[in-house]
Amino acid sequence: MNTRVLTALVGMLVGIAATYLYASYFIPKDDGRDLKPEGGNGGYSYADQNKKKVWLDQDYLRASEEYIAYEFKYPRDFDIFRGEQAIGGTLGPARSRVQVAFPADAFETPRTNFSEAYLTVSILYEATEETCFADLAGGRENSALSGRKTINGQDFRTGETMGAAAGNFYESKVYRTLYRGRCYEIEETLHTTNIGVYEPGTVREFDAEKAWTILHNIRDTFRVYTAKEPGNL
């Protein structure tokens, strides 16, 4: 082969390889893994139903030789806490099973009085209607479970609680259902701070509906069921 032609071919191959390496390591890729609130990362939203993980928790019931399980879907960039690390819930100490929360950088632009928002699932074992649907723990304001909602065919009693301390405001929406002797609770919580403690004009009032909408989307995927075979993810 002509030396000049061979040299040209080698040069082309080197050029292609260099272009590939540059694209691989230096050009940012947007693969959808970094879900940000509205306005971030190319417009991705935590509410995107195609960008979800599934949480599945199940126990084996030896007496009936079946599995009792609950599951729900949540945005895959949410933080997840299990067992003792899971905060929230009104069924009492040590009954929270899992908590999913907006990451620390959620809704950071523009700056608002948003602090945190999360959803917690708790379970009370050997429950009855009396213990499951009692007023929410702590005797907090508006603590009666007076509402009703159907989620994936399961009837829930609903209520709301509010609390304030040292310039912090907490609002929670609570849903409880009794299934096979277990009380399942979903609690959605929004924590904001008093906007009056900031320098005027430096912080905006957070649009709470943005967080509630996403928490409700998670809530609406919740289901509890029994099966003869264990679930797999």
C-alpha positions in Angstrom: 0.0 0.0 0.0 1.2 3.5 -0.9 3.0 5.0 2.2 1.1 8.3 1.7 -2.3 6.5 1.7 -1.3 4.4 4.8 -0.3 7.5 6.6 -3.6 9.2 5.8 -5.6 6.2 7.0 -3.7 6.1 10.3 -4.3 9.8 10.7 -8.0 9.3 10.2 -8.2 6.5 12.7 -6.3 8.6 15.3 -8.7 11.5 14.7 -11.8 9.3 15.1 -10.4 7.8 18.4 -9.5 11.3 19.7 -13.0 12.5 18.9 -14.6 9.5 20.7 -12.5 10.0 23.8 -13.3 13.7 24.0 -17.0 13.0 23.6 -16.9 10.2 26.2 -15.1 12.1 28.9 -15.5 15.8 28.4 -18.9 16.4 26.9 -21.7 16.3 29.6 -24.4 13.7 29.1 -28.0 14.1 30.1 -29.2 10.5 30.7 -32.1 11.4 33.1 -30.4 10.1 36.2 -30.3 13.4 37.9 -33.9 14.3 38.5 -34.2 17.9 39.6 -37.3 20.0 40.5 -38.9 22.2 37.9 -36.4 24.4 36.1 -33.3 22.1 36.7 -31.4 19.7 34.6 -33.2 20.2 31.3 -36.6 20.5 32.7 -36.8 17.1 34.5 -39.3 16.9 37.3 -39.6 14.7 40.3 -43.2 14.2 39.1 -42.1 12.3 36.0 -43.8 8.9 36.3 -41.2 7.3 34.0 -38.3 8.0 36.4 -39.4 5.9 39.4 -37.9 3.3 41.7 -40.1 0.7 43.5 -39.9 0.0 47.3 -41.2 -3.4 48.2 -41.4 -4.7 51.8 -42.8 -8.1 52.6 -43.2 -10.6 55.5 -43.8 -14.3 55.4 -46.9 -15.5 57.2 -46.1 -19.0 58.3 -49.7 -19.8 59.4 -51.2 -19.2 56.0 -48.0 -19.9 54.0 -48.2 -16.6 52.1 -46.5 -13.2 51.9 -48.0 -10.0 53.0 -46.5 -7.0 51.3 -46.7 -3.3 50.5 -45.0 -1.4 47.8 -44.9 2.1 46.3 -43.0 4.0 43.6 -40.9 7.1 44.3 -38.5 9.3 42.3 -35.1 7.6 41.9 -33.1 10.6 43.2 -35.1 10.7 46.5 -33.2 9.9 49.7 -34.4 6.7 51.4 -34.2 5.9 55.1 -35.2 2.6 56.8 -36.0 1.4 60.3 -34.6 3.6 63.0 -33.4 6.2 60.5 -37.0 6.7 59.2 -38.6 9.7 60.8 -42.2 10.7 60.8 -45.3 8.6 61.3 -47.9 8.9 64.1 -48.4 5.3 65.1 -45.8 5.6 67.8 -42.1 4.9 68.4 -40.3 2.2 66.3 -43.2 1.7 63.9 -41.8 3.6 61.0 -40.6 1.2 58.3 -39.4 3.5 55.5 -39.1 7.2 54.7 -38.5 8.7 51.2 -37.5 12.4 51.1 -36.6 15.2 48.7 -32.8 15.5 48.5 -31.2 18.4 50.3 -30.8 20.4 47.1 -34.5 20.2 46.1 -36.2 23.5 45.2 -33.0 25.5 45.9 -33.5 27.9 43.0 -35.0 30.4 43.6 -34.3 30.5 47.3 -37.5 29.9 49.3 -38.5 29.0 52.9 -38.7 25.3 52.0 -36.9 23.1 54.5 -37.8 19.5 53.7 -40.7 17.2 52.6 -41.0 13.5 52.9 -43.3 10.5 53.0 -43.2 7.8 55.7 -44.8 4.4 55.9 -45.4 2.9 59.3 -47.0 -0.4 60.5 -48.9 -1.3 63.7 -49.1 -5.0 64.1 -52.0 -6.9 65.8 -54.1 -3.8 65.2 -57.9 -3.4 65.5 -60.2 -0.7 64.2 -60.0 1.0 67.6 -56.2 1.2 67.6 -55.7 1.8 63.9 -58.3 4.6 63.6 -57.7 6.4 66.9 -56.9 10.1 66.9 -53.3 10.7 65.8 -50.6 10.3 68.4 -49.7 13.3 70.5 -53.1 14.9 70.5 -52.0 17.4 67.9 -54.3 20.0 66.4 -56.9 18.6 63.9 -55.9 15.1 64.8 -59.2 13.2 64.0 -59.2 10.7 61.2 -62.4 12.0 59.8 -61.8 11.8 56.0 -61.8 8.8 53.6 -59.9 8.0 50.5 -59.5 5.0 48.3 -56.0 4.2 47.1 -55.6 1.4 44.6 -58.9 -0.2 45.8 -58.0 0.0 49.5 -60.1 2.2 51.8 -58.1 4.6 54.0 -59.1 7.0 56.8 -57.5 10.4 56.5 -56.6 13.3 58.7 -54.2 16.3 59.0 -51.9 17.6 61.7 -50.1 20.9 62.0 -47.3 22.0 64.4 -45.0 24.9 64.9 -41.8 25.4 66.9 -39.0 28.1 66.9 -40.0 29.5 63.5 -40.6 26.1 61.9 -43.9 24.9 60.5 -44.9 21.3 60.0 -48.0 20.1 58.1 -48.8 16.5 57.7 -51.4 14.5 55.8 -52.1 11.1 57.2 -53.7 8.0 55.7 -54.4 4.7 57.5 -55.9 1.4 56.5 -56.5 -1.9 58.3 -55.4 -5.0 56.3 -55.1 -8.5 57.7 -54.7 -7.3 61.3 -52.1 -4.7 60.4 -52.5 -0.9 60.4 -50.7 0.7 57.5 -50.1 4.4 57.7 -48.8 6.8 55.0 -47.8 10.2 56.3 -46.8 13.1 54.0 -45.0 15.9 55.7 -44.0 19.4 54.6 -41.6 21.4 56.7 -41.1 25.2 56.0 -39.7 28.0 58.0 -41.1 31.4 59.0 -40.4 33.7 56.1 -40.3 36.6 58.6 -37.0 35.5 60.0 -35.2 36.3 56.7 -34.0 39.6 55.4 -36.8 41.2 53.3 -36.6 40.3 49.6 -34.0 37.6 50.0 -36.4 34.6 50.2 -39.7 33.8 48.4 -42.7 32.0 49.9 -42.5 28.4 48.9 -45.3 27.1 46.6 -46.3 24.2 48.8 -48.4 22.6 46.0 -45.2 21.7 44.2 -44.2 19.4 47.0 -47.7 18.1 47.8 -48.3 17.1 44.2 -45.2 14.9 44.1 -45.9 13.4 47.5 -49.4 12.6 46.4 -48.0 11.0 43.3 -46.0 8.6 45.5 -49.0 8.0 47.8 -51.2 7.1 44.9 -48.8 4.2 43.9 -49.1 2.6 47.4 -50.7 -0.8 47.6 -50.9 -3.6 50.2 -51.6 -7.2 49.2 -50.9 -10.9 49.9 -49.3 -13.4 47.5 -48.3 -17.0 47.5 -44.9 -16.2 46.1 -42.4 -13.5 47.2 -42.3 -10.3 45.1 -39.1 -9.6 43.1 -37.7 -6.3 42.0 
